[in-house]
Structures are given as structure tokens and as C-alpha cells.
């Protein structure tokens, strides 16, 4: 076959172009490096991979403190045990059960308190200011949710007495009732003998209120406070009965008001010789925070 130089040149040029095309590097997709880095970051190694958090535990693997407390309490509290029964340590399930139980009870817990339109009767028995029992009778059995209401009345009354609030010798405002505006307050009279010593008309101690059926009772040592403190308590309980929780009878003094509930059974009992129960000497009486001083 006869090949001319032009043909050879042409075919050589074609071959050269083909070789160049074959050797031309394939263009890499734009952003390949970035995609590669993102892909590698998306698959963490075992060292940096977050640990699986176990139910009822924090990220460090420590059991949640409140769950631990509930589990310990469940050993002796059936109600708490029922909250944990079947939840397999799931704190969310426990929270849901607590909320559900609260929703069922909140209407009873927060129901409006209504007093009684029937006036409370006030009676007096043997009165001993240093060893005084106060008895309260309700129209119905005093439920557990009502007890804190009476507790607060007695304790608030005691705080005022402990601070010397019941001192009829220093009733300057009452004695100047019609001229209270701009009245001059006598600090010498308020402080007692005028030598800076405060006239101490104070309560000494109060026992925790006790309850049985329709009755409640509370022991108090009025110390050197005036009997006006009894008037304050009576007035307070009259209003309490009208507005909050109906009371039938208030008895001041006496030890055998309820036949089957003798005061000798109480940890706050003090006999006629003035010797207190051993429980009293161990701090059984109520003392409000910050006021200090025990039973005297």
C-alpha cells in the first residue's frame, strides 16, 4: 500500500491527539476533600463515640440521686414501692406516675376550707398557767389534712408568747385608744423598771398538738406571761372556726376532758409535783427556730 507523507502526518497527528486525551487526568469532583472530611467526621471512632446512657443514670454512669433515694425508701414505704413497681428504673415513668397520683389527689388537698356558722362554745376547767391543757372539739373527726391548720394556730400563738407579746402591764396603745395619733410611747414603762431590763412576761414551752377522733389537745407552760394570752387564743380560734375549720367546743384547762384519753398517756404530761416526763427532758417540746431555750 502506498502511504504518502501527508497521510502519515495526518494519522500521526490523530494518534498524538488520542494519546493526549488518554493521558489527560480525569477532573476530580469539586469539593471532594471537604466531603471526605465530613464523611470521616460523621463516623466517630470508638474513643470519641458517646456512651449509651443507662436508664436512671447520668452520663457518667452514676445513678440519679433522687432515684436512689426513692429505691431506698421503697424498702419500708409501700406507697413509694408502688411507684417503682414495673418501671425498670425508668425515671420518666416514675415522674409520670407521681404526676398522675398528684392529679388525683390535688382536688382533695387544695379544696377550699369552709368554717362553721355554728358559734364555737368556750368552757373553762381547772386552770394552771404553768401546766395548762387546752382541748378543742370539732364537729367531725379531725382529718390528717386539717391537723396542720390547728398546729399553726397553736405555734403562732406560742411564738407571740415566747417573745413577750402577752404583757398587760405594757398596754399603752390600748389605754390611749382614743388618742393614738402622735401619742408618746413610754419606753421606760415598756422596758420594765426603767433600768433597761425588759420585763419578761414570756411563755416557757409548748407541747406538740395531739389528735384523737374529734378531739385535739395541746399542753402549754405560760411561764410569766399574763392571762391575756388566753383571750388572744380564744379570739383567734373563734375566727378560725368561722372562716377555716368548724370547731364545736374549746375547753381551757382540765385533765380529764375526754374520758378515754388521759393526759398521763401523753409524752408532754407533767405531774402535780412538777416533774416532767423523760421525753420532755430530751427536747420533746416545740421550740420555734431561732428563739432558743428549752423547757424550763
Secondary structure, 3 states (H helix, E strand, C coil): CCCCHHHHHHHHHHHHHHHHHHHCCCCCCCCHHHHHHHHHHHCCCCCCCCCCCCCCECCCCCECHHHHHHHHHCCCCHHHHHHHCCCCCCHHHHHHHHHHHHHHHHHHHCCCCCCCCCCCEEEECCCCCCCEEEEEEECCCCCHHHHHHHHHHHHHHHHHHHCCCCCHHHCHHHHCHHHCCCCCCCHHHHCCCCCCCCCCCCCCEECCCEEECCEEEEEEECCCCCCHHHHHHHHHHHHHHHHCCCEEEEEECCCCCCCCCCHHHCCCCECCCCCECHHHHCCCCECCCCCCCCCC
